[in-house]
Amino acid sequence: MRFYTHIITILISYIPYVTYADESKAGGLVPCSGPDCNFSQLVQLAQNIINFFVVVVPFVAAVLFAYGGFLYITAAGESSKVSKAHAIFKNTVFGLVFTLAAWLVIYTILAGLDVLPDFWLLSR
């Protein structure tokens, strides 16, 4: 339980950096305010959210791979720890593939609709 508390604390401390919370560096997560929002700004919001996940997920995956590797190395023949480590590895790979596939689907749809031609991974 203590391990998860440390991981959550680390992730929460990096959220302002990853979400570009400093408005002097970027426009923020929501590109508009009030009644002046339109469809292109909704698409920009979707791009900002996807970019957030594409940035955060590899860091979380690296931590989970390290934790799974630690469990695997320290298993000492315990089949429950080995199976738990295998499940962590499998779910982490699934999460990475799911995140990148979601980005690819959104990119393909938006490119087909020609809604946002500069929609690209981590574009700013």
GUMIGU-545673 format. One line per 8 residues: for each residue x, y negated, z of C-alpha. Coordinates in pm, whole numbers, plus 50000, padded with zeros to 5 digits. Example, Ala and Ser with C-alpha at 12.3 -4.5 7.8 and 13.67 -1.06 7.14 Angstrom:
# residues 2
51230/50450/50780; 51367/50106/50714 $
END
This chain:
# residues 124
50000/50000/50000; 50285/49765/50080; 50432/49823/49733; 50109/49704/49567; 50103/49396/49789; 50451/49299/49670; 50361/49355/49305; 50042/49149/49332 $
50231/48868/49507; 50494/48860/49233; 50235/48859/48957; 50032/48583/49118; 50342/48369/49159; 50416/48390/48783; 50062/48321/48659; 50104/47940/48644 $
50420/47979/48439; 50267/48225/48196; 49938/48038/48154; 50115/47710/48084; 49950/47543/48380; 50170/47237/48344; 49975/47024/48097; 50282/46825/48003 $
50419/47139/47834; 50097/47259/47672; 49730/47176/47639; 49620/47433/47893; 49414/47745/47851; 49094/47570/47741; 49170/47347/47439; 48873/47111/47479 $
48655/46955/47742; 48289/46871/47754; 48061/46838/47453; 48339/46798/47194; 48403/47175/47176; 48343/47355/46847; 48400/47700/46696; 48767/47645/46613 $
48839/47556/46975; 48657/47871/47085; 48888/48068/46857; 49184/47879/47004; 49065/47976/47353; 49050/48342/47245; 49404/48310/47109; 49524/48159/47437 $
49368/48443/47638; 49514/48711/47411; 49855/48544/47423; 49833/48546/47802; 49773/48920/47806; 50040/48988/47544; 50290/48805/47766; 50183/48955/48100 $
50123/49319/48002; 50486/49406/47914; 50605/49278/48252; 50340/49478/48433; 50427/49781/48219; 50796/49749/48306; 50711/49745/48676; 50482/50046/48637 $
50746/50236/48437; 50999/50164/48713; 50754/50280/48979; 50669/50594/48783; 51038/50666/48732; 51102/50619/49103; 50823/50865/49183; 50959/51110/48928 $
51315/51093/49060; 51214/51117/49425; 50959/51394/49369; 51205/51666/49479; 50990/51938/49330; 50654/51815/49463; 50412/51877/49181; 50169/51610/49306 $
50431/51334/49276; 50542/51458/48934; 50184/51466/48806; 50123/51118/48952; 50435/50988/48774; 50320/51146/48446; 49979/50985/48486; 50141/50645/48547 $
50356/50684/48234; 50058/50792/48024; 49830/50513/48145; 50101/50251/48101; 50165/50351/47741; 49789/50352/47681; 49762/50000/47824; 50044/49870/47605 $
49897/50025/47292; 49549/49901/47381; 49671/49543/47431; 49863/49530/47105; 49579/49701/46917; 49334/49442/47052; 49561/49166/46925; 49584/49337/46585 $
49206/49375/46554; 49144/49011/46645; 49418/48895/46409; 49276/49103/46122; 48922/48975/46176; 49031/48612/46199; 49258/48643/45896; 48973/48798/45700 $
48739/48515/45799; 49015/48260/45736; 48916/48096/46063; 49259/48032/46203; 49541/48088/45953; 49814/48014/46207; 49686/48274/46455; 50006/48454/46537 $
50150/48633/46836; 50267/48384/47099; 50229/48082/46871; 50230/47745/47042 $
END
